[in-house]
Amino acid sequence: MHVQTTPAAGSAAAILAATDAREFLTFTLGSEEYGVDILKVQEIRGYDTVTRLPDAPHYIKGVINLRGTIVPVIDLRLKFNLGEAAYDASTVMIVLNVDKRVVSVVVDSVSDVTALKGDQLRPAPEFGSAMDTRFITGIGAVEERMLILLDIEKLMTSAEMGLVAAQAAQ
Amino acid sequence: MAIDLSRFVATFFEESREGLDTMESGLLRLDQGEHDVELINAIFRAAHSMKGGAGSFGFTAITELTHLLETLLDQMRSGKRAITRDAVDALLASVDVLRHLLGAAQSGDAVDATRLAEICGRLKSILDGTGGAAAPAAAAAIEPPATPAGWHVRFTPHPHLFMTGNDPLRILSELFALGPCSVDCDLSGLPEFGALDPTQAHLGWTVELRAGVARAVVEDLFSWVEGDCTLAIEPLVAPAPAAQPAVAVANPAAVADAPAAPSNVVPLREEKAPAAAAAAPESSIRVAVSKVDALINLVGELVITQAMLKQQSAMLDPVLNEKLLNGLNQLDRNTRDLQEAVMGVRMMPVDFVFSRFPRMVRDLAGKLGKQVRLKTTGEGTELDKGVIEKISDPLVHLIRNAVDHGLEMPDDRTASGKEECGTITLSASHQGGHIVIEVGDDGRGLDRDRILAKARERGMPMPDNPSDSDVFQFIFLPGLSTAKEVTDVSGRGVGMDVVKKNIVALGGSIDIASKRGEGTRITIRLPLTLAILDGMSVAVGEEVFIVPLGVVVESLQIKDGDIRTVNGSGRLLKVRSEYLPLMSLGDAFGVKRTQRDDTLPIAVIVEGDGRRVALEVDELVGQQQVVVKSLESNYRRIQGVSGATILGDGRVALIIDVGGLTRGLAEAA
């Protein structure tokens, strides 16, 4: 077993070392592969027509009816500036439970559930000021694949996301 | 085995609060001269069960105070003490202190010791005063009662006792276990052999227990059969005649008039009628509000699913699918019934708000030196819990106003040929899908001319020949209602604008009728529930929006010549002789319009926050009841949107908040 040498507190490496292995749901956005903590995922659904919301950022597509609950839909491709992909049969929504809220994100396709051990994990890359990596907890290496691990909770509750009222975000 | 009491504490607090409400309303009725023994009994019972509960949980301050209350009430009940206004005042004040103590016990805050000492002193001084028998009683009240040499227990089970799974033999044997006993069996209730029903309890027992145990120990034995028996527990040797009043356990009929000599078994057979009546109230269970809300949500979903099925089934061939369609019709009816029944669970009688007013009016009248009678009707009218909670503050305000400004001083009333005592009426009733609450007074009424003058002074727009109701609506405007001069003269007060705002926020409306010298009547109309809304669905492009029906004034087709522009951009719609700002719902909500050349746009005239606006939409879809869903639980608030709902086809539609839209318009201007 891999022995971790005093990892930075709060990093994904630290979390993983503590729990041995954790599972991530992986999905693709354009040519990039991402992973979110499986425990945050409520369900996966096909894309549905949304009801647009006035006065919302362009990446918030609108709201859907999820068995009686009104759930906002976020297009992660638009949020991450990966261009506007067409909505087709493989376009899916991942319904997430973050911070007692239910939100749904649109992704190109869902790949699989991958268990990552501590030694498969790399720290989040530093791009300097060129790129915002606040919402990336680390990089997962699975054979030839590279997974970008997202801190989905931090992302969804951040003030710039516009999902929550400004004062509630803090 | 130690029993964890903490989980019972919440119930104790809840029940004690109810007990306090019972005591308060009972005391107020006493104050109005209803000197019914059953009424005092009810107050006594409430105090007694609070004392018992507080004792088990170790809230000594509450135990101490309720004990004093009990002593005083007991003397009133036995006719040893006249029910004076002074005593009722003291009792009411102690109810307030008890409330404070309960709150302190619940939150763990410090108890206001001076307040407690003051009220205890007040009660004791009443107990010490007038009436020879009071002195020993007071002494007994201050010191905890000494444990007597034994107890004289008279226990007569009601016939149905066996049905409750209890066995008197077991209770008796436990009683024997406490110490030496002598028992007399009372056979008087035993029918003839032929009429004997072996499933009924016919016997009664008189037990003399010679053991120095606490009363609570004896009472505990009977705690399972409370209400199923007639029970009297008296000390075997009373230290002083009045010191140890007989305490009824759960059954008012068991208590005799005053503490009697120990050997004198309380003869109460003929008083059984009230006991039977007391057992009659409907049984109820306590359920957490969150559970009820979850149930309502589930039913809401069921209704939506059902609507979807119905829509889909419309395309089926009625001949081939007859059975399926019949089934769906049945489902339709059942869902509707289920929804109604579930909504009914959240309904509470309006009495929950009304019951606090007698006390408030009494205090207020006392403070102002006025004489006021409060008449309430329709307390049983049911209303959604959410609405009830929100209606409380506006009603307090209106009633305060009525007492303070509406009613005249007694002298003025006599001078104008009215009865000295003013009357405030508070009534609730159902009218159609609404509940109507009226607050009326027989005071001086509104001064139309003064309001009109004031409104003119402030340059408020008004019609040429304003009707009374037009004029009275002015007092709801913020500028006017805060003006002190008008307030005092017109008799209507500060913050009427807030009252109106609250009512309108609930989807209701408020009206005033008033006649000079005869009084004022304020009528509030409210929807029965906040969870369902009557809406008009309108289409803009591909999207459907819901406009609350309550704000819709009219809708009409826009003709070419009706739209005028101001400064080239602001659009006004000519409706008869008025020019209303015209707002495109599509533009406001950023919806792409599909060009429809064949149909003319439609304007829906809505009124929100006192201003009228015309909303331009593509199509009127229909009217329907919609289930209001929160947008904020997973998203945030959007200006101009009050919530969302789910349409029959499963899509989400936004509900328009007209007030928010027009405010947005005003801010943009």
Contacts between the chains, C-beta under 8 A, distances in Angstrom:
chain1	res1	chain2	res2	distance
A	49	B	651	6.7
A	50	B	652	7.9
A	51	B	543	6.7
A	51	B	644	7.6
A	51	B	651	6.1
A	51	B	652	4.0
A	51	B	653	6.7
A	51	B	654	6.9
A	52	B	543	6.5
A	52	B	589	7.6
A	52	B	590	7.2
A	52	B	591	6.6
A	53	B	635	7.5
A	53	B	638	6.3
A	53	B	641	7.9
A	53	B	654	7.5
A	54	B	588	6.9
A	54	B	589	3.8
A	54	B	590	5.3
A	54	B	591	7.9
A	54	B	638	6.2
A	54	B	640	6.9
A	54	B	641	7.1
A	54	B	654	7.8
A	55	B	590	7.4
A	55	B	638	5.8
A	55	B	639	6.6
A	56	B	638	7.7
A	62	B	652	7.8
A	63	B	631	7.2
A	63	B	635	6.9
A	63	B	644	6.6
A	63	B	652	5.1
A	64	B	652	6.5
A	65	B	304	7.7
A	65	B	646	4.7
A	65	B	650	5.6
A	65	B	651	6.8
A	65	B	652	5.0
A	67	B	301	5.9
A	68	B	297	6.1
A	68	B	298	7.8
A	68	B	300	5.8
A	68	B	301	3.7
A	68	B	304	6.6
A	68	B	629	7.4
A	68	B	646	6.8
A	69	B	629	7.5
A	69	B	633	7.5
A	69	B	634	6.9
A	70	B	629	5.1
A	70	B	630	7.2
A	70	B	631	5.7
A	70	B	633	7.5
A	70	B	634	6.3
A	70	B	635	7.3
A	70	B	644	4.8
A	70	B	646	7.9
A	70	B	652	5.9
A	71	B	634	5.5
A	72	B	634	5.9
A	72	B	635	4.6
A	101	B	633	7.2
A	101	B	634	4.8
A	102	B	634	5.1
A	103	B	634	6.3
A	162	B	636	7.5
A	163	B	635	6.4
A	163	B	636	6.7
A	164	B	636	5.6
A	165	B	636	4.5
A	165	B	637	6.4
A	168	B	636	7.6
